[in-house]
């Protein structure tokens, strides 16, 4: 039996060497991220074709974690741009260090420098504050870079136009200096929760993958990878209950991150299985909306408890 296991492990390793998609999946698994083949294929192609990848899905399914695990697997420095409404170019691209420029102007005037000479001094890279997009294109060190543009759908449509130059040409134009082109193209991952529609121009420049909620088997695998200390019964029954909640009519269905937080919370209480009291004590780990919690406690809990054998026959919740 031991010999057969060793042979199977050797064959799996050999298969991974022959299949770059499997090899990438194994590298991500080493970073505690469980990836399926379709996603691993998109990430592999994005690297080989040097194209950005757009990941969409419900909040909590692991989109940001993909970028974090991929950066660690590649040995790359993660540069993150968190998008939000009203995000301005100077927060995403670059700013001039005005305080230092003003000081340099005074020093230059004292030295008798003026005009073009002074302008060239104050508008040099020394006075440039690199924000995430410029840092990815023109990094401050020699490490490879993975640029994460997180929740791009939260930014305004005008910001998307700003991104197009970076996504299609891997360059940034600074009027005072010129066009900065990437010597080594960064890996670029964009995530979106579909809070608004993204432009066709942005989508055309990216490879695309939709990350759904995982199946029960995959969610169990993910949780076991992230929380090896949790009892098998708690993992299995807990994941099954979360899958049941996702089939309900809740405003915000629990994601994988909520599953992990919830099972961690139960483990802190010493639980090795789910029970009615602990579910109600920790329901805020799973449902993050007051109406959803009220609906569960007031309408759905009895049926859920019966399905999981948490109520005696004839008992009313």
Buried (B, 14 or more C-beta within 10 A) or exposed (E): EEEEEEEEEEEEEEEBEEBBBBBBBBBBBEBEBBBEEEBBBBBBBBBEEEBBBBBBBBBBBBBBBBBBBBBBBBEBBBBBBBBEEEBBEEBBBBBBBEEEBEEBBEEBEEEEBEEEEBBEBBBEEEBBBBBBBBBBBBBEEEEBBBBBBBBBBBBBEEBBEBBBBBBBBBEBEBEEEEEBEBEEBBBBBBBBBEEEEBEEEBBEBBBEBEBEBBEEEBBBBBBBEBBEEBBEEBBBBBBBBBBBBBEBEBEBBBBBBBBBBBBBBBBEEEBEBBBBEBBBEBBBBBBBEEEBBEBBBEEBBBEBBBEBEBBEEEEEB
